[in-house]
Amino acid sequence: MISRPDRSAGRRVFGQDPIGYNRARVPYPPRLYELLQTKCGLREGTATFEIGPGTGIATRELLRLGAKPLVAIEPDNRLAAYLRETITSPAFSIEPHAFEEARLSPGEFELGVAATSFHWLEQDAALPRVACALRPNGWFAMWWNVFGAKHDAFYDAIAPVMKQIEHPLGERVDGFAGDTRARIGDLRSTGCFDDVESEMFRELIALDAKRIRGLFSSFSPIRMLAPERQVEILDAIEAIAGDKFDNRVERELRTIVYTARRNEAAGGSFHEPR
C-alpha cells in the first residue's frame, strides 16, 4: 500500500525509464496547439518557457511551431539528460531545477506553458512566479490529458486491481485538472492575470492491451510502487484489457486547458512574489 503522492514525487518518479515513458504517453491533440497559436500568440520567435517538460512530448511541437528560445525547466536529471540527447534544436535549452528555484529573468517570456505538470506545484507560490517571468500581456497555458472517465466499463473492470494500491488512478490529475472553478480561482486570485478561461477537447481513442499496459506504467501511483509490485499490477491490467475487452479498450481522452494573460498591473520578483 502507498500513500497519496506528495508534490515532490513529481521530481523523481518519471525519470526511471524515459524511453518507455515517451513511447507510452498519448500525444496532445492538434486543437491544443491551434489554441496556443490563435489565442496565446505562439508563432516563429515566441520566447517561451515550459514547466516540467518530461520527455518533451509537447516541447517538440512547441519548437516546430516557432517557440524560440524555448527554456525547459526540468528538475529530474535523468529526464534532463534525455531531453539533451533527443532535442538538438539551437533554440532549446534546459534549466535543470525545480520551478521554485529556476533562474529566469523577470519579464523575459511571451509564453509560459505546463503540460500535465502544474498539479505538482504549490499554486499560490508558483502562479506569481509564472506571471513574473512573463512580459505584460504574455500568456500562460496549462493543460492535462485525462484518459477515460470514472466508472466507464474499463474503470470498473480494473477497480479491484487499483484498490490494491490505495491511490485511485486519475484521482489526483483528474480531480485537479477538472476542478474548473478552483483552477480559474487560483489564477484570478493572484491579481496577475486577465482573460482567464478554460476549454476541453474530447476524442475517443482505442488502445490494445500492450498500449494500455504502457500507458498505465507511466502513471505516478504505479511508478511509485516497488518494481515487482509494478509488474504484478500491470500484468493484471493488461490481462483485463486483453481478455475482457478483446484486446481493444475504447476510452474518452479529455484534454483540459486553462489560458490566462498577464496583466499590466502584475509585478513583483521571483524573490518577493505578490
N, C-alpha and C positions, 0 to 999 in steps of 0.2 A: 504494500500500500504506500502511496505517496501523498504528500500534502499539496495544496494548491501551489503552483509555481510562484516564487517571488519575482519581483521585477528584474532583479539582477540575473535571473536564469537566462533571459534572452541574450545575454552577452557570452554565453558559453555552450548552449546546448545544440546550436545549429551548425557548428563547425566540425562536427565529428566526421562527416562524410560529405564534403561539398559537392563532389561529382554526383553522388546518388541523390542528394537533396535537389540539385539543379535539375536533374532528369525527372524527378518525381513531381515537382510543383506544376500546377496548372497555370498557364500564362494569363496575363490580364487581357481583357477584351480590347479590340481596336477602338471601340467607342470611348474608352477611358482616355486614350491618347488623343483622340479627336477633341475631347473636352479640354485637355491641357493646352491644345493649340488654339482652339476657338475662344476659350474663356480666360485662360491663365497666361496667354501670350507666349507659349513655347514656340520658338522659331530659331532660325540659324543665329547663333551668337548669344543665346539667352544664358546669362550667368546663373547657375543652378547648384543647389546643394541637395543631397539625398541622405536621409537619416536611416541607417540600418539597411544597406543595400543587399545584405546576404550574399547570394551568389551572382547578383547582377541581372536578375530577370527583367526588372524594369529599367535598370541602368542602361542596358544595351539599346533599348528602344528610345530612351531619352537622348542618348548620343546620336542615334540615327536621325532623330527629328531636329537636331541642331543645338542641343544643350552644350554650351561652351563658354567658359570652362564648366566642368561638372566635378564637384568635390563630393566624394562619398565618405560619409562618417561611419566607420565600421569598427566596433570595439573588439571583435573576435579576431585574433591574429591569424588564425587558420583561414578564415574567410577573406581577410585582407590579402593574404598570400595568394589565394585562389583568384581573386579579382586582378591582382597584378599580373598573374600568369595568363589570364584569359582575355583581358581587355587591354589592348595596346594603343588605343587612341591617344594622341598627344593632348587632347582636350580633357583627359581624365586624370584625376589624382585622388589619393586616399588620405584621409585624416584618421589615423588608427587609434581613436579614443572613443570613449562614451560621449554621447552628445553633450552631457553636462560639462565635459572637460574639453570639448573641441575648440580649437584655436581658429575662430572665424572673426573677420573684421566686421564691425557694425556697418550695416547698410551696403554690404558687398554684393548681394544677390538680388536678382529679379524674380527668382522662383525657388521655392523650397518644397520638397516632396518627402513623403514617408509611405512606403508600400508595405502594408501588413507588418508594421513595426511600432507604431506610435503607442500601442497599448502597453508596451514595456517601459514607458516613461511616466514620471510624475507630471500630470497635466499642468498643474499650477506653476511649476517651475520651468517646464520645457516650452510651453507656448510663448511666454515672453521672450525666451531666447530665440525662438523661431522668428518672432517679429523683429527682434534686434538685428538679426542677420539680413533681413530684407530691406530693400530700398522702399521709400514711400510709394505706395500703390503697387508694390510687388505682391505676388500671390503665393499662398501656401495651399497645397493639396495633400490630403492623407486619405488612403483608401485601403480596403481589405477585400480579398476574395474569401467568401464563406461557402463552403462546399456542403450542400444539402440543407434541408430544413429538419428541425427536430420533429421526430415522430413520423417521418416518412417510412416507407417499408424497410429500407436498409437500416436506418437508425434503430428501428425497433428490433430488427433481427440481430444487430450486434450489441444491443443494450446489455445482455447478460455478460458479455465479454468485457465491455467497458466499465461495468460496475466493479470489476476486479481491481481497477487502478484508481478508484476513488474520484479522480478528476474527470468529469464527463467531457468527452471531446467536443470542441466547439464552444463550450460554455464561456470561456474567457473571451475569445475573439468574437464570437457571435454576439454575446451579450454586450460587449464593449462597442463594437462597430455598429450594431443595430440599435443602440440606445441613442436615437437621433436627438432627442431633447437634451440629454446630458452632453453630447459632443458639441452641439451648437452652443449650449450654455457655457461650456468651458471656453470656447473660442471667444464668445462675446464678453465674458466676464473679465478678460484681460484688459479690455479697453483699447486693444491694439488693432482690432480687425473690424472691417465693414464687409458688407455683401457676403455674409456667412450663409452658405447653402449646402444642401446635401442632395445627392442623386443616387439612384440604384439602377444597375443594369442586371438583367436576368437572362440566362440561357440554359437550355437543357443539355447536359453533357453525358456521354456514356463511356464508362471505363471498364476494361476487363479486370479479372481478378489480380493479375500481376501489377497492373497500374494502380489498382486500389491499394494493394499492399505497399507499393512505393509511396503513394500519397500519404497514407496513414503513418508511414515510417518517418515522415517529415514533420509530424505534429509534436509539439513540445511535451505534452503529457506522456507520450510513448518514448520520446527521446530521453526523457529523464529517468527511465527505468534502467535497471541493470541489463547488460546485453542479452543474457539468456532469457530474461523475462520479456524483453522486447520481441525476441524470436517467437516465444510462446503466443503472445498477444497477436502478432502479425500473422502467424500461421493460422490462428483461429479466424481472423478477419478474412484472410484470403480464401479459406475453405468455405466460409459462408457465401462470399461473393461467387465462388465457382459452383458450389453445389446447389444453393438455394436460389440463386439468381441466374443460373445457366451462363455463367461467365460474362455477364453483361449487366452492369449496375448503372441505371439512369438516375441522375440526381440533378437538382437545380443548382447552378452556380450563380451566386449573387455577388456582384461587385458593388460595394458601398463606398461612396466617395464624398468627402467633405472639402469644400473650397472656401477660401477667405482671402480678402485683400487687406494688406497692411495699410492702415490709415495714416494720414499726415500727422496726427497727434501722437502717435506711438513714438517712444523714445527710450531712454534708459541705456543700460550697457549690460554686457554679459556678467559683470561682477555685481551689478546692482539692478536686477530685473525689476520691472514695475510690478 
